[in-house]
């Protein structure tokens, strides 16, 4: 396994991190199609990940209504010191009006509940899972700063925020001398490179880690789906649901998949491994979160850290997956500095 720094913290996290959305939820109307893994299967996946050198594990209080955290906590057990443990909050976790959001009330309540379910005294990375348009960011950050000062949280981060929202939060934290976001978790894949417009340059400028969720676009980039709906994995979530959690243009998706398969064939590896290796070669990416239902899926994904794509591979994948530049990015490119300092002129 290889490791990269978590923002500017000095903490090393594995290039591959383990996602836990497949843990639990056997009776849940939504999560039962995500994997619904029981304790024995979770123990096997977590143990394999830790033995492979993965030290970064991500979950959320909303996954399977908290069961994912419970299963993960039991699976980690005595190996807690080996794990940089991350969880998230904002989504509804109960029927009450205050059982969601980012108010001080809910932040403190959600944190205590996650600590209990995970059977730990502290969370290494506590992340807000989305933007709360009702709660002032000042209130949320103050509550998170208190959690850090109490020793219940080591670092804080965010997920699914726009670049301006993250920048505003960083400014508020700096103004009040509070703990600030050190990491951002975002959707990024060969089928959606929207993050490159603002989130990637913002992360580089602010020194934030970028962790990636859904690197395989809901399983589409595994290469197990063909035009017309045929699949070699009929029990997959995508096949069972007939629903793509992450939106993309299907025709363009198959064009990307054609190139992905060609690159994979050159290296004699799976398309999924190439898709993850491509992400690890991109600017600002710290870690790629992989979720798995089966042990062989996890081991194949982990092997992506040992795959080095050639310049030809990267160029072909970049060409077929490139997104059109959004304003003002395209016009700013016209005025990119080309001048040479006067003292260096010939």
C-alpha positions in Angstrom: 0.0 0.0 0.0 1.1 3.6 -0.6 0.2 6.6 1.5 -0.5 10.3 1.0 -0.8 13.1 3.5 -4.3 14.1 4.7 -4.2 17.8 3.7 -1.7 19.7 5.7 -2.1 17.6 8.9 0.9 15.4 8.7 -1.3 12.3 8.9 -0.7 9.6 6.4 -3.7 7.8 4.8 -3.8 5.0 2.4 -4.3 5.7 -1.3 -7.2 3.3 -1.2 -9.8 3.7 1.5 -12.5 1.4 2.5 -16.1 2.5 2.0 -18.9 0.9 4.1 -22.1 1.6 2.4 -22.5 -2.1 1.7 -22.4 -2.9 5.4 -25.8 -3.8 7.0 -29.3 -2.9 5.9 -30.7 -6.3 5.1 -34.2 -5.2 5.9 -33.8 -1.6 4.8 -35.8 -0.5 1.8 -32.8 1.2 0.2 -29.6 -0.3 1.7 -30.7 -3.9 1.2 -29.7 -3.5 -2.5 -26.3 -1.9 -1.7 -24.9 -5.1 -0.2 -26.6 -5.8 3.1 -23.5 -7.5 4.4 -23.7 -9.2 7.8 -21.0 -9.2 10.6 -19.1 -12.2 9.3 -18.8 -10.7 5.8 -17.9 -7.3 7.2 -15.2 -8.8 9.4 -13.7 -10.5 6.4 -13.6 -7.3 4.3 -12.3 -5.1 7.0 -9.6 -7.6 8.0 -8.5 -8.0 4.4 -8.3 -4.3 4.0 -6.3 -3.7 7.1 -4.0 -6.6 6.3 -3.4 -5.0 2.9 -2.3 -1.8 4.5 -5.5 0.2 4.2 -5.6 2.5 7.2 -8.4 4.9 6.1 -12.0 3.7 6.5 -15.1 5.9 5.7 -18.7 5.5 6.9 -21.7 7.6 7.8 -24.4 7.6 10.4 -27.1 7.4 7.7 -25.7 4.2 6.2 -28.3 1.4 6.9 -29.7 3.7 9.7 -26.5 3.4 11.7 -26.0 -0.3 11.3 -23.0 0.2 9.1 -21.2 2.1 12.0 -22.1 -0.7 14.4 -20.8 -3.5 12.2 -17.7 -1.5 11.4 -17.0 -0.8 15.1 -17.2 -4.5 15.9 -15.0 -5.4 12.9 -12.3 -3.0 13.9 -12.2 -4.2 17.4 -8.7 -4.2 18.9 -7.2 -2.7 15.7 -8.6 0.8 16.4 -5.1 2.3 16.5 -4.5 1.0 12.9 -7.4 3.0 11.5 -7.9 6.6 10.5 -11.6 6.4 11.0 -14.0 8.8 9.2 -17.7 9.2 9.5 -20.3 11.8 8.4 -23.5 13.5 9.5 -26.4 15.6 8.2 -29.0 13.1 6.9 -32.1 12.2 8.9 -31.4 9.5 11.5 -34.8 9.6 13.2 -38.3 10.9 12.9 -37.9 14.1 14.8 -37.4 17.6 13.2 -34.0 17.9 14.9 -32.8 14.4 13.9 -31.0 15.9 10.9 -29.1 18.9 9.7 -26.0 20.7 11.0 -27.3 22.6 14.0 -25.3 22.6 17.2 -28.0 20.4 18.7 -27.8 17.8 16.0 -24.0 17.9 15.6 -23.5 17.1 19.3 -26.2 14.5 19.4 -25.1 12.8 16.1 -21.4 12.7 17.3 -22.3 11.0 20.6 -24.4 8.4 18.7 -21.7 7.7 16.2 -19.1 7.3 19.0 -21.4 4.8 20.7 -22.1 2.8 17.5 -18.5 2.7 16.5 -17.4 1.8 20.0 -14.7 4.4 20.1 -13.8 7.4 22.1 -12.9 9.6 19.2 -13.4 10.1 15.4 -10.3 10.8 13.4 -12.1 12.7 10.6 -15.7 14.0 11.2 -17.3 15.2 8.0 -20.5 17.2 7.2 -22.2 15.1 4.5 -23.8 18.0 2.6 -24.8 21.6 2.8 -27.4 22.7 5.3 -29.1 25.8 3.8 -31.0 26.4 7.1 -28.1 26.4 9.6 -25.5 29.2 9.5 -22.1 27.8 8.8 -20.8 29.7 11.8 -23.0 27.6 14.1 -21.9 24.3 12.6 -18.2 25.1 12.6 -18.4 26.3 16.3 -19.9 23.0 17.3 -17.3 21.0 15.3 -14.5 23.1 16.9 -15.9 22.3 20.4 -15.8 18.6 19.5 -12.2 18.9 18.4 -11.3 20.8 21.6 -13.0 18.1 23.7 -10.9 15.4 22.1 -13.8 13.6 20.6 -12.8 14.5 17.0 -9.3 14.8 15.7 -10.0 16.6 12.3 -13.0 17.9 10.5 -13.9 17.7 6.8 -16.8 18.0 4.4 -18.5 16.2 1.5 -20.7 17.3 -1.4 -20.1 21.0 -0.9 -19.4 23.5 -3.7 -16.0 25.2 -3.8 -17.4 28.5 -2.7 -19.1 26.9 0.3 -15.8 25.3 1.4 -13.9 28.5 0.9 -16.4 30.4 3.0 -16.1 27.8 5.7 -12.3 28.0 5.7 -12.5 31.8 6.0 -15.0 31.6 8.9 -12.7 29.1 10.7 -9.6 31.3 10.2 -11.5 34.4 11.4 -12.4 32.8 14.7 -9.3 30.7 15.2 -11.3 27.4 14.9 -10.5 24.0 13.6 -10.9 24.0 9.8 -11.7 21.5 7.2 -8.7 19.4 6.2 -10.4 17.2 3.6 -13.2 17.2 1.1 -14.9 14.1 -0.1 -16.4 14.4 -3.6 -17.7 12.4 -6.5 -15.1 12.1 -9.3 -14.7 9.5 -12.0 -14.0 9.1 -15.7 -17.7 9.6 -16.2 -17.9 12.9 -14.2 -14.9 15.3 -14.1 -17.0 18.2 -12.8 -14.7 18.3 -9.7 -11.9 19.6 -12.0 -13.7 22.9 -12.6 -13.5 24.3 -9.1 -13.0 21.7 -6.4 -9.6 20.5 -7.6 -8.0 23.9 -7.9 -9.6 25.0 -4.6 -8.2 21.9 -2.9 -4.7 22.6 -4.2 -4.9 26.3 -3.2 -6.2 25.6 0.3 -4.2 22.5 0.9 -7.2 20.2 1.4 -7.2 16.5 0.7 -9.5 15.3 -1.9 -11.0 11.9 -1.3 -13.1 10.4 -4.0 -16.4 8.5 -3.7 -18.1 6.4 -6.4 -14.8 6.0 -8.5 -16.6 3.3 -10.6 -19.8 5.4 -11.2 -22.1 3.0 -9.4 -20.3 -0.1 -10.9 -20.6 1.0 -14.5 -16.9 1.3 -15.0 -16.3 -2.3 -13.9 -17.0 -3.1 -17.5 -19.6 -5.7 -16.6 -22.4 -3.8 -18.5 -22.9 -3.7 -22.3 -25.0 -1.7 -24.6 -28.5 -3.0 -24.6 -28.5 -3.8 -20.9 -26.6 -7.1 -20.9 -24.4 -7.7 -17.9 -22.1 -10.4 -16.5 -23.2 -9.4 -12.9 -27.0 -9.8 -12.7 -26.9 -9.5 -8.9 -25.2 -6.1 -8.9 -26.9 -3.1 -7.5 -27.1 -1.4 -10.8 -28.7 -4.4 -12.5 -31.1 -5.0 -9.6 -32.2 -1.4 -9.2 -32.2 -0.3 -12.8 -31.1 3.0 -11.3 -27.9 5.1 -11.6 -27.2 6.9 -8.3 -24.7 9.1 -10.2 -26.1 10.6 -13.4 -24.2 10.4 -16.7 -24.8 10.2 -20.4 -25.0 6.5 -21.1 -23.7 6.7 -24.7 -20.7 8.7 -23.6 -20.3 6.3 -20.8 -19.9 3.4 -23.3 -17.4 5.4 -25.3 -15.4 5.8 -22.2 -15.8 2.1 -21.4 -14.5 1.1 -24.8 -11.3 3.0 -24.2 -11.1 1.8 -20.6 -11.4 -1.8 -21.7 -8.7 -1.3 -24.3 -6.3 0.1 -21.7 -7.1 -2.7 -19.3 -6.4 -5.3 -22.0 -3.0 -3.8 -22.6 -2.1 -4.2 -18.9 -4.1 -7.5 -18.5 -6.1 -6.1 -15.6 -9.7 -5.3 -15.0 -11.3 -2.0 -16.2 -12.1 -1.2 -12.6 -8.5 -1.3 -11.7 -7.6 1.1 -14.5 -10.4 3.5 -13.5 -9.1 3.7 -10.0 -5.5 4.0 -11.1 -6.5 6.9 -13.4 -8.0 8.8 -10.4 -4.8 8.2 -8.4 -2.9 9.9 -11.2 -5.0 13.0 -11.1 -4.1 16.3 -9.4 -5.1 16.8 -5.7 -6.5 13.3 -5.2 -5.4 11.8 -1.9 -7.4 8.6 -1.5 -10.0 6.7 -3.5 -12.9 5.2 -1.5 -13.8 1.7 -2.7 -16.8 -0.2 -1.5 -17.3 -3.9 -2.1 -19.8 -6.7 -1.6 -17.3 -9.5 -2.4 -13.8 -10.1 -1.3 -12.5 -10.4 -4.9 -13.9 -7.0 -5.7 -11.9 -5.5 -2.8 -8.7 -7.2 -3.6 -8.9 -6.2 -7.3 -9.5 -2.6 -6.3 -6.7 -2.5 -3.9 -4.3 -3.7 -6.6 -4.9 -0.4 -8.5 -2.1 1.2 -6.3 0.4 -1.0 -8.1 -0.8 -0.1 -11.6 1.1 2.6 -13.3 -0.6 3.9 -16.4 1.5 5.1 -19.3 1.4 8.5 -20.9 -0.5 6.9 -23.8 -3.0 5.3 -21.4 -3.6 8.6 -19.6 -3.9 10.6 -22.9 -6.5 8.2 -24.3 -8.6 8.2 -21.2 -8.3 11.9 -20.9 -9.4 12.5 -24.4 -12.5 10.3 -24.3 -13.7 11.5 -20.9 -12.8 15.2 -21.0 -15.6 17.6 -20.1 -16.2 20.9 -21.8 -14.7 23.8 -19.9 -17.3 25.8 -18.0 -17.3 29.6 -17.7 -15.3 31.3 -16.4 -12.6 28.6 -16.8 -12.5 28.8 -20.5 -12.1 32.5 -20.8 -9.5 32.6 -17.9 -7.4 30.2 -20.1 -7.2 32.9 -22.7 -5.4 35.1 -20.3 -3.1 32.6 -18.7 0.2 34.2 -17.9 2.7 33.8 -20.8 4.8 36.9 -20.1 8.4 36.6 -19.0 9.9 38.8 -16.2 11.8 41.7 -17.8 15.1 40.6 -16.4 14.9 37.2 -18.2 14.0 38.6 -21.6 16.5 38.0 -24.4 
